[in-house]
């Protein structure tokens, strides 16, 4: 055991840095601990006349952040042949959220959105996805099938290349009616929501005040709840895919979402959730290919009201370029994807999204995190004539957030998530249960177990831990274990916040041997499983894993 300082001290907690080989299935690669730097990965698709361009070298690329050229720290060309992804299969008794990959890969994620698609358009969207998988899908890449649902994110299948499996799962999807879906704000057609004759005082009041009547207030609340539900589920999906190295192409079939066009007591959280969603998607390497599932129209000049832009939001915490764009094309552009009208060219929408992401170059560079929420513009240039370059237009950078309420909310979301968060790879195993009683040779009871607590060991992949070397090798973790019954209800829990400042020698031992945490969890009758949650509070990464309770 290393002589590390832990606050607050608890006698039940034992910290040890043990051999990762004895705990995990595979020994992790040499870790790189971060010190107030941020690794920015940039998937880049390069086309010429619609065909992928292969064989480019690092010197052919220039990456600019806010107009300044960056030094590329990593470069690799990714093809379908690189795509090998599988959920880790640890030894019996060990449970993990780790995903095994043989280097960077190319992953597809089909998402059918039943939150932001009217019920009368859901069957059309489902039919088009079904037809593509049946006729044109090539089983070359690991593919996930997910549904954004008013009742919570659903992963129908995880990393398969079998089209029959995907088709069978899509056939089971039932329509869903979201009571909040009709509450989307839509400004008057052909306007930005302002009347040019309105006095300036009216505009200011309209922009910053809450709705003036109860009905409008109720509609605003419904719309914001729908948006937050959408963003939470996208964040869950991003965290579930974050440990898969490489680019993930999310083919998102939906009608649209509209950000609030006025600021009030509730929209600030919604807009913060939107920027956080974009950050998580980008950090996870997810490019969004949004497919418009709106039904056909006889009006050739038709623009769905959901897509009309609202006015700028002066009080938003991000840059003006983000304020004006409030439709589904925004999230595609910012993540490096594309937008397609399903009603005009249904066969091409899926094929284009899948083909664009089948081959790409993965670039990465280090930058310094912002001291406030900020949007940083990215521009990728490639030497050569007639090239079409596709890459995300920027990324959100946020400062370290010490807000205790936000930490609690994120941990609560992780507990409720139907998918494991893989943002922080962790593994867990139960310690051997103590006997209920022990008797001597004369069959006389010596003692009986008077505790229903069970010990556990939790290991964290060392290269995933954020270490602030400028603050004496600062490490800060929040660890939560929750016992659940068969309905998922929380029965008992144990929570610990850990702060460490290991010496350089201790830090080297973490690099070499791994990191393990030990504690006990109360398991009263009726408990069937436990949910373990670890949040890296400096890097704001989260890992979860569920473990059944065994004897």
C-alpha positions as CSV (number, residue, x, y, z in Angstrom):
1,X,0.0,0.0,0.0
2,X,1.3,3.4,-0.9
3,X,1.4,6.3,1.7
4,X,-1.1,8.5,-0.1
5,X,-3.2,11.2,1.5
6,X,-6.9,10.7,1.2
7,X,-9.6,13.2,2.3
8,X,-11.8,12.4,4.2
9,X,-10.2,9.4,5.9
10,X,-12.4,6.3,6.5
11,X,-11.3,3.1,8.1
12,X,-13.4,1.0,5.8
13,X,-11.7,2.3,2.6
14,X,-8.4,0.7,1.5
15,X,-6.6,2.1,-1.5
16,X,-4.0,-0.1,-3.2
17,X,-2.3,0.0,-6.5
18,X,-2.2,-3.7,-7.6
19,X,-1.2,-5.5,-10.7
20,X,-3.6,-4.7,-13.5
21,X,-2.9,-8.1,-15.0
22,X,-4.5,-9.8,-12.0
23,X,-7.6,-7.7,-12.3
24,X,-8.3,-7.0,-16.0
25,X,-8.3,-9.3,-19.0
26,X,-5.6,-7.4,-20.8
27,X,-2.9,-5.1,-19.5
28,X,-3.5,-1.5,-20.7
29,X,-1.0,0.3,-22.9
30,X,1.4,2.8,-21.3
31,X,-0.8,5.6,-19.9
32,X,-0.4,9.3,-20.7
33,X,-1.5,11.4,-17.7
34,X,-2.9,14.8,-18.6
35,X,-1.8,18.1,-17.1
36,X,-4.1,20.9,-18.1
37,X,-4.0,19.9,-21.7
38,X,-6.8,18.6,-23.9
39,X,-6.4,16.1,-26.7
40,X,-8.5,17.1,-29.7
41,X,-9.2,14.4,-32.3
42,X,-10.3,15.3,-35.7
43,X,-11.6,12.7,-38.1
44,X,-11.2,14.0,-41.7
45,X,-12.9,12.6,-44.8
46,X,-11.1,13.5,-48.1
47,X,-12.9,13.0,-51.4
48,X,-12.2,13.7,-55.1
49,X,-15.2,13.5,-57.4
50,X,-17.1,11.6,-54.7
51,X,-14.4,9.0,-54.3
52,X,-12.2,8.5,-51.2
53,X,-8.6,9.7,-51.5
54,X,-6.1,7.3,-49.9
55,X,-2.4,7.3,-49.2
56,X,-2.1,10.9,-47.9
57,X,0.7,11.7,-45.5
58,X,0.7,13.8,-42.3
59,X,2.5,16.6,-44.1
60,X,-0.4,16.9,-46.5
61,X,-2.7,18.1,-43.7
62,X,-2.9,21.5,-41.9
63,X,-5.1,21.8,-38.9
64,X,-6.0,25.3,-37.6
65,X,-7.7,26.1,-34.3
66,X,-9.1,29.6,-34.3
67,X,-6.9,30.5,-37.3
68,X,-3.6,29.2,-35.7
69,X,-1.9,26.1,-37.1
70,X,-1.5,23.2,-34.6
71,X,1.2,20.6,-34.3
72,X,-0.4,17.2,-35.2
73,X,0.5,14.7,-32.5
74,X,-1.1,11.6,-34.1
75,X,-2.1,10.6,-37.6
76,X,-3.6,7.4,-39.0
77,X,-5.6,6.4,-42.1
78,X,-8.7,4.3,-41.1
79,X,-10.5,1.9,-43.4
80,X,-13.2,-0.8,-43.0
81,X,-10.4,-3.3,-42.5
82,X,-9.5,-1.5,-39.2
83,X,-13.0,-2.1,-37.8
84,X,-12.8,-4.7,-35.1
85,X,-14.7,-3.9,-31.9
86,X,-16.0,-6.2,-29.2
87,X,-17.1,-6.0,-25.6
88,X,-14.5,-7.3,-23.3
89,X,-15.0,-10.8,-21.9
90,X,-13.2,-10.9,-18.6
91,X,-12.7,-14.0,-16.5
92,X,-15.6,-15.3,-14.4
93,X,-16.5,-13.1,-11.5
94,X,-15.1,-9.9,-13.0
95,X,-17.4,-7.3,-14.6
96,X,-16.2,-4.5,-16.9
97,X,-17.4,-1.8,-19.2
98,X,-14.2,-2.0,-21.4
99,X,-14.4,-2.3,-25.1
100,X,-11.6,-4.1,-27.0
101,X,-10.3,-2.7,-30.3
102,X,-7.3,-3.4,-32.4
103,X,-6.4,0.3,-32.9
104,X,-8.8,3.0,-34.3
105,X,-11.9,1.7,-36.0
106,X,-14.9,2.9,-38.0
107,X,-18.2,2.3,-36.3
108,X,-21.8,2.9,-37.5
109,X,-24.6,4.0,-35.1
110,X,-28.1,4.0,-36.5
111,X,-30.4,6.1,-34.3
112,X,-34.2,6.3,-34.7
113,X,-35.5,9.3,-32.8
114,X,-39.0,8.8,-31.5
115,X,-38.8,12.0,-29.4
116,X,-38.3,14.5,-32.2
117,X,-40.2,12.7,-35.0
118,X,-44.0,13.1,-35.2
119,X,-45.9,9.9,-34.8
120,X,-47.2,10.1,-38.4
121,X,-43.6,10.3,-39.7
122,X,-42.1,7.5,-37.5
123,X,-43.4,4.6,-39.7
124,X,-41.9,6.2,-42.8
125,X,-38.5,6.7,-41.1
126,X,-38.6,3.1,-39.8
127,X,-39.6,1.8,-43.3
128,X,-36.7,3.7,-45.0
129,X,-34.1,2.4,-42.5
130,X,-35.5,-1.1,-42.9
131,X,-35.3,-0.9,-46.7
132,X,-31.7,0.3,-46.6
133,X,-30.5,-2.5,-44.2
134,X,-32.3,-5.1,-46.3
135,X,-31.0,-4.0,-49.7
136,X,-27.8,-1.9,-49.5
137,X,-26.2,-2.4,-46.1
138,X,-22.7,-4.0,-46.2
139,X,-21.7,-5.9,-43.1
140,X,-18.2,-4.4,-43.1
141,X,-18.2,-2.4,-39.8
142,X,-19.5,-2.9,-36.3
143,X,-22.9,-1.4,-36.1
144,X,-25.0,-0.3,-33.2
145,X,-28.8,0.2,-33.3
146,X,-30.3,2.7,-30.8
147,X,-33.7,4.4,-30.2
148,X,-34.2,7.8,-28.6
149,X,-37.4,7.2,-26.8
150,X,-39.6,9.4,-24.5
151,X,-39.2,6.8,-21.8
152,X,-35.4,6.6,-22.1
153,X,-32.5,5.6,-24.4
154,X,-32.7,2.0,-25.8
155,X,-29.8,0.1,-27.3
156,X,-31.4,-2.6,-29.5
157,X,-28.1,-4.1,-30.4
158,X,-24.5,-3.4,-29.6
159,X,-21.7,-3.8,-32.3
160,X,-23.0,-6.3,-34.8
161,X,-22.3,-6.7,-38.5
162,X,-25.3,-9.0,-39.2
163,X,-28.0,-7.1,-41.2
164,X,-30.6,-9.8,-40.2
165,X,-30.1,-9.0,-36.6
166,X,-30.5,-5.2,-37.2
167,X,-33.6,-5.8,-39.4
168,X,-35.2,-8.1,-36.8
169,X,-34.7,-5.4,-34.1
170,X,-36.1,-2.6,-36.2
171,X,-39.2,-4.6,-37.0
172,X,-39.9,-4.7,-33.2
173,X,-39.8,-0.9,-32.8
174,X,-43.3,0.4,-32.0
175,X,-44.4,4.0,-32.5
176,X,-44.1,6.3,-29.6
177,X,-46.1,9.5,-28.8
178,X,-44.2,12.2,-27.0
179,X,-46.6,14.6,-25.2
180,X,-44.0,17.3,-25.3
181,X,-43.3,17.0,-29.0
182,X,-45.9,19.5,-30.1
183,X,-44.5,22.2,-27.9
184,X,-41.5,23.1,-30.1
185,X,-41.2,26.8,-30.5
186,X,-41.8,27.9,-34.1
187,X,-41.5,31.6,-35.1
188,X,-43.9,33.0,-37.7
189,X,-43.2,31.8,-41.2
190,X,-40.6,33.9,-43.0
191,X,-39.5,35.8,-39.9
192,X,-37.1,35.5,-37.1
193,X,-39.8,36.0,-34.5
194,X,-39.3,39.8,-34.2
195,X,-41.6,42.4,-35.5
196,X,-39.5,45.2,-36.9
197,X,-41.9,47.8,-35.5
198,X,-41.6,46.5,-31.9
199,X,-40.1,49.0,-29.5
200,X,-36.7,48.1,-28.2
201,X,-38.0,47.7,-24.7
202,X,-40.5,45.1,-25.9
203,X,-37.8,43.2,-27.5
204,X,-35.7,43.1,-24.4
205,X,-38.6,42.1,-22.3
206,X,-39.6,39.4,-24.7
207,X,-36.1,38.1,-24.9
208,X,-35.3,37.9,-21.2
209,X,-38.6,37.6,-19.4
210,X,-40.6,34.4,-18.9
211,X,-43.8,33.8,-20.9
212,X,-46.5,36.2,-19.9
213,X,-49.4,33.8,-19.7
214,X,-49.7,30.3,-18.1
215,X,-50.4,28.5,-21.4
216,X,-47.3,29.8,-23.1
217,X,-45.3,29.1,-19.9
218,X,-46.6,25.5,-20.0
219,X,-45.6,25.1,-23.7
220,X,-42.2,26.5,-23.0
221,X,-41.7,24.1,-20.1
222,X,-42.8,21.1,-22.3
223,X,-40.5,22.1,-25.1
224,X,-37.5,22.5,-22.8
225,X,-38.2,19.2,-21.1
226,X,-38.3,17.5,-24.5
227,X,-35.0,19.1,-25.5
228,X,-33.3,18.1,-22.2
229,X,-34.5,14.5,-22.7
230,X,-33.0,14.5,-26.1
231,X,-29.7,15.9,-25.0
232,X,-29.4,13.6,-22.0
233,X,-29.9,10.5,-24.2
234,X,-27.4,11.8,-26.8
235,X,-24.9,12.3,-23.9
236,X,-25.5,8.8,-22.7
237,X,-24.9,7.5,-26.2
238,X,-21.7,9.5,-26.5
239,X,-20.4,8.2,-23.2
240,X,-21.3,4.7,-24.1
241,X,-19.1,5.0,-27.3
242,X,-16.3,7.2,-26.0
243,X,-13.8,4.4,-25.3
244,X,-14.0,3.0,-28.9
245,X,-11.1,4.5,-30.6
246,X,-11.7,6.2,-34.0
247,X,-14.7,7.8,-35.7
248,X,-18.3,6.8,-35.0
249,X,-20.8,7.8,-37.6
250,X,-24.2,8.4,-36.1
251,X,-27.0,8.2,-38.7
252,X,-29.7,10.1,-36.8
253,X,-33.2,9.8,-38.3
254,X,-35.6,12.5,-36.9
255,X,-37.6,15.5,-37.9
256,X,-35.8,18.3,-36.0
257,X,-35.3,20.0,-32.7
258,X,-35.5,23.8,-32.1
259,X,-33.5,25.5,-29.5
260,X,-35.3,28.2,-27.4
261,X,-35.5,31.5,-29.1
262,X,-35.8,33.6,-25.9
263,X,-34.0,33.5,-22.6
264,X,-35.9,32.8,-19.4
265,X,-35.4,31.1,-16.1
266,X,-35.3,27.6,-17.7
267,X,-33.6,27.9,-21.1
268,X,-30.2,28.6,-19.7
269,X,-29.9,25.0,-18.6
270,X,-31.2,23.8,-21.9
271,X,-28.6,25.7,-23.8
272,X,-25.9,24.5,-21.5
273,X,-27.0,21.0,-22.1
274,X,-26.8,21.5,-25.8
275,X,-23.2,22.7,-25.7
276,X,-22.3,19.9,-23.3
277,X,-23.9,17.4,-25.7
278,X,-21.9,18.8,-28.6
279,X,-18.7,18.5,-26.5
280,X,-19.4,14.9,-25.5
281,X,-20.2,13.9,-29.1
282,X,-17.1,15.5,-30.5
283,X,-14.9,14.2,-27.7
284,X,-16.2,10.7,-28.4
285,X,-15.4,11.1,-32.1
286,X,-19.1,11.0,-33.2
287,X,-20.0,12.6,-36.5
288,X,-23.7,13.2,-36.8
289,X,-25.4,12.5,-40.2
290,X,-28.9,13.9,-39.6
291,X,-31.6,12.5,-41.9
292,X,-34.7,14.6,-42.2
293,X,-37.7,12.2,-41.6
294,X,-40.4,14.8,-42.4
295,X,-43.2,13.7,-44.7
296,X,-43.5,14.7,-48.3
297,X,-45.0,18.0,-49.2
298,X,-46.6,19.3,-52.4
299,X,-45.1,22.8,-51.8
300,X,-41.7,22.9,-53.6
301,X,-40.6,25.8,-51.5
302,X,-41.6,24.2,-48.3
303,X,-39.4,24.7,-45.3
304,X,-40.6,22.9,-42.2
305,X,-41.3,25.4,-39.4
306,X,-39.0,23.5,-37.1
307,X,-36.1,24.5,-39.3
308,X,-36.7,28.2,-39.2
309,X,-34.1,30.0,-37.3
310,X,-34.9,31.9,-34.1
311,X,-33.2,35.1,-33.2
312,X,-29.9,35.4,-31.5
313,X,-29.7,34.9,-27.8
314,X,-27.6,37.7,-26.3
315,X,-27.3,36.0,-22.9
316,X,-25.9,32.7,-24.2
317,X,-22.6,31.7,-22.8
318,X,-21.2,30.8,-26.2
319,X,-20.1,32.7,-29.3
320,X,-22.4,34.5,-31.7
321,X,-21.9,31.9,-34.4
322,X,-23.7,29.3,-32.3
323,X,-26.5,31.7,-31.3
324,X,-28.1,32.0,-34.7
325,X,-28.1,28.4,-35.9
326,X,-31.0,26.4,-34.3
327,X,-31.8,23.5,-36.5
328,X,-30.6,20.0,-37.2
329,X,-28.0,21.1,-39.7
330,X,-26.0,22.8,-36.9
331,X,-25.3,19.6,-35.0
332,X,-24.2,17.9,-38.3
333,X,-21.8,20.6,-39.2
334,X,-20.3,21.0,-35.8
335,X,-19.6,17.3,-35.5
336,X,-18.3,16.8,-39.1
337,X,-21.3,15.0,-40.5
338,X,-23.9,15.9,-43.1
339,X,-27.6,16.6,-43.6
340,X,-30.0,14.8,-46.0
341,X,-33.7,15.1,-46.9
342,X,-35.3,11.7,-46.6
343,X,-38.4,12.7,-48.5
344,X,-36.5,13.7,-51.6
345,X,-33.9,11.0,-51.9
346,X,-34.5,8.2,-49.4
347,X,-32.1,5.7,-51.0
348,X,-29.2,8.1,-51.1
349,X,-29.5,9.4,-47.5
350,X,-28.3,6.3,-45.8
351,X,-25.9,5.3,-48.5
352,X,-24.2,8.7,-48.4
353,X,-23.9,8.8,-44.7
354,X,-22.4,5.3,-44.5
355,X,-20.1,5.8,-47.4
356,X,-18.7,9.1,-46.3
357,X,-17.5,7.6,-43.0
358,X,-16.2,4.3,-44.4
359,X,-12.7,5.8,-44.9
360,X,-11.1,8.7,-43.1
361,X,-7.9,10.1,-41.6
362,X,-7.7,10.5,-37.8
363,X,-5.6,13.5,-36.7
364,X,-5.0,14.6,-33.1
365,X,-3.3,17.5,-31.4
366,X,-3.0,18.9,-27.9
367,X,-4.5,22.2,-26.8
368,X,-5.1,24.1,-23.5
369,X,-8.6,24.0,-22.1
370,X,-10.5,27.3,-21.9
371,X,-11.1,29.1,-18.7
372,X,-14.7,29.6,-19.7
373,X,-17.2,27.8,-22.0
374,X,-16.0,28.6,-25.6
375,X,-16.5,27.4,-29.1
376,X,-13.2,27.0,-31.0
377,X,-13.3,26.9,-34.8
378,X,-11.5,24.2,-36.6
379,X,-10.3,24.2,-40.2
380,X,-8.6,21.4,-42.0
381,X,-6.7,22.0,-45.2
382,X,-5.3,19.2,-47.4
383,X,-2.7,19.7,-50.2
384,X,-3.9,18.7,-53.6
385,X,-6.3,19.9,-56.4
386,X,-10.0,19.1,-56.6
387,X,-10.3,17.8,-53.0
388,X,-13.4,17.9,-50.9
389,X,-12.5,17.9,-47.2
390,X,-15.1,17.1,-44.5
391,X,-14.3,17.6,-40.9
392,X,-16.1,19.1,-37.9
393,X,-16.2,22.8,-37.8
394,X,-15.1,23.2,-34.2
395,X,-15.4,22.0,-30.6
396,X,-16.6,23.2,-27.3
397,X,-14.0,23.6,-24.6
398,X,-15.1,24.0,-21.0
399,X,-13.2,24.7,-17.8
400,X,-12.9,22.3,-14.9
401,X,-16.3,22.5,-13.1
402,X,-16.2,22.1,-9.3
403,X,-19.9,22.5,-9.0
404,X,-21.1,19.9,-6.5
405,X,-24.7,20.0,-7.8
406,X,-23.6,19.3,-11.4
407,X,-21.4,16.4,-10.2
408,X,-24.5,14.9,-8.3
409,X,-26.7,15.4,-11.4
410,X,-24.2,13.6,-13.7
411,X,-23.8,10.7,-11.3
412,X,-27.6,10.4,-11.0
413,X,-27.9,10.4,-14.8
414,X,-25.2,7.7,-15.0
415,X,-27.1,5.6,-12.4
416,X,-30.4,5.9,-14.4
417,X,-28.8,5.3,-17.8
418,X,-29.8,2.0,-19.5
419,X,-26.3,1.7,-21.1
420,X,-22.9,1.5,-19.5
421,X,-20.8,4.7,-19.6
422,X,-17.4,3.7,-21.1
423,X,-15.9,7.2,-20.8
424,X,-13.8,5.9,-17.9
425,X,-13.0,2.1,-18.3
426,X,-13.5,0.4,-14.9
427,X,-13.8,-3.2,-13.7
428,X,-15.2,-4.7,-10.5
429,X,-15.4,-8.0,-8.6
430,X,-17.0,-9.1,-5.4
431,X,-14.9,-10.3,-2.5
432,X,-15.6,-13.8,-1.2
433,X,-18.7,-13.6,1.1
434,X,-18.1,-14.3,4.8
435,X,-19.8,-17.5,6.1
436,X,-23.1,-17.1,7.8
437,X,-21.7,-18.9,10.8
438,X,-18.7,-20.9,12.0
439,X,-18.8,-23.9,14.3
440,X,-16.2,-25.8,16.3
441,X,-15.4,-29.5,16.2
442,X,-18.2,-30.2,18.6
443,X,-20.7,-28.5,16.3
444,X,-20.9,-25.5,18.7
445,X,-21.5,-22.2,17.0
446,X,-18.4,-19.9,17.5
447,X,-19.9,-16.8,15.8
448,X,-22.6,-15.8,13.4
449,X,-22.4,-13.2,10.7
450,X,-24.3,-10.1,11.9
451,X,-23.6,-8.0,8.9
452,X,-25.1,-8.1,5.4
453,X,-22.2,-6.1,3.9
454,X,-20.2,-7.5,1.0
455,X,-16.7,-6.3,0.0
456,X,-15.8,-5.4,-3.5
457,X,-12.7,-4.4,-5.5
458,X,-13.0,-1.7,-8.2
459,X,-10.2,-1.2,-10.7
460,X,-9.8,1.9,-12.9
461,X,-7.8,1.8,-16.1
462,X,-4.8,4.0,-15.2
463,X,-4.3,5.8,-18.5
464,X,-7.9,7.1,-18.2
465,X,-7.3,9.0,-14.9
466,X,-6.7,12.7,-15.1
467,X,-3.7,13.9,-13.1
468,X,-3.0,17.6,-12.7
469,X,0.8,17.7,-12.4
470,X,0.8,21.4,-11.8
471,X,-1.2,20.8,-8.6
472,X,1.1,18.3,-7.0
473,X,-0.2,15.3,-9.1
474,X,-3.8,16.0,-8.0
475,X,-6.3,13.2,-8.6
476,X,-9.9,13.6,-7.7
477,X,-12.5,10.8,-8.0
478,X,-16.1,10.3,-6.9
479,X,-17.0,6.7,-6.4
480,X,-20.6,5.4,-5.9
481,X,-21.9,1.9,-5.4
482,X,-25.7,1.3,-5.4
483,X,-27.4,-2.0,-4.5
484,X,-30.7,-2.6,-6.5
485,X,-33.6,-4.9,-6.3
486,X,-35.1,-6.7,-9.4
487,X,-37.1,-3.5,-10.3
488,X,-34.0,-1.4,-10.3
489,X,-34.9,0.4,-7.1
490,X,-31.9,1.6,-5.1
491,X,-31.8,-0.3,-1.7
492,X,-28.5,0.9,-0.3
493,X,-25.4,2.8,-1.4
494,X,-22.0,3.9,-0.4
495,X,-20.4,7.1,-1.7
496,X,-16.8,8.3,-1.4
497,X,-15.0,11.4,-2.7
498,X,-11.3,10.8,-3.0
499,X,-8.5,13.4,-3.4
500,X,-4.9,12.2,-3.8
501,X,-1.6,14.0,-4.3
502,X,0.8,11.0,-5.0
503,X,4.5,11.6,-5.3
504,X,6.2,11.2,-8.6
505,X,7.3,7.7,-7.5
506,X,3.8,6.7,-6.5
507,X,2.5,8.1,-9.8
508,X,5.0,5.9,-11.7
509,X,3.7,2.9,-9.8
510,X,0.1,3.8,-10.8
511,X,1.4,3.8,-14.4
512,X,3.0,0.5,-14.1
513,X,0.6,-1.5,-11.8
514,X,-2.9,0.1,-12.1
515,X,-5.3,1.6,-9.6
516,X,-7.7,-0.3,-7.3
517,X,-10.2,0.8,-4.7
518,X,-11.8,-1.4,-2.0
519,X,-14.9,-0.9,0.1
520,X,-18.1,-2.7,1.3
521,X,-21.7,-2.4,0.2
522,X,-24.7,-3.3,2.3
523,X,-26.7,-6.1,0.5
524,X,-30.0,-6.7,2.3
525,X,-32.5,-9.4,1.2
526,X,-34.0,-8.6,-2.2
527,X,-30.8,-7.1,-3.8
528,X,-30.0,-8.7,-7.1
529,X,-27.3,-6.4,-8.5
530,X,-25.2,-3.4,-7.9
531,X,-24.4,-0.4,-10.1
532,X,-20.9,1.0,-9.7
533,X,-20.2,4.6,-10.9
534,X,-16.8,6.4,-11.0
535,X,-16.5,10.0,-12.0
536,X,-13.1,11.5,-12.7
537,X,-13.8,15.0,-11.3
538,X,-10.9,16.7,-12.9
539,X,-11.5,15.3,-16.4
540,X,-15.3,15.0,-16.0
541,X,-15.2,11.4,-17.4
542,X,-17.6,8.8,-16.1
543,X,-17.5,5.0,-16.1
544,X,-20.3,2.6,-14.9
545,X,-20.6,-1.1,-14.6
546,X,-23.3,-3.4,-13.2
547,X,-22.5,-6.6,-11.3
548,X,-25.0,-9.3,-10.3
549,X,-24.9,-10.2,-6.6
550,X,-23.5,-13.8,-6.3
551,X,-22.7,-16.0,-3.3
